[in-house]
Amino acid sequence: MDSGFDFACALDADGRATCWGDDQHGQTEAPSDAFVKISAGRTHACGLRADGTVRCWG
């Protein structure tokens, strides 16, 4: 779990991200990818996939 400015994201047991809170920049619209780690910034979030690639949104 991590939080940014007025929003937060967490991973479920399958690695799917769920984000909630302010969505002014699309930061709560998480993709359906599976992640092993998640990090949130001021108005964005990024997830690390098992293959080492990163996907960001917001």
C-alpha positions, 0 to 999 in steps of 0.5 A: 500500500502507498499513498499520494496526494489525496489518494491511495493504492493497494495490491490484493493477493493476486497483485491487482491494484485498487486505488481510491480517493481524488481522481483529478489526474486519473491516478485511481484508474489502475490498470488490470495488470498484476504487480509485485510492488506499487508506489504512489507519487503526488498525482500518479502511481506506478506498479512493478510487474514480476518481469521487472517492467513498470507501468504508471498511471495518473 
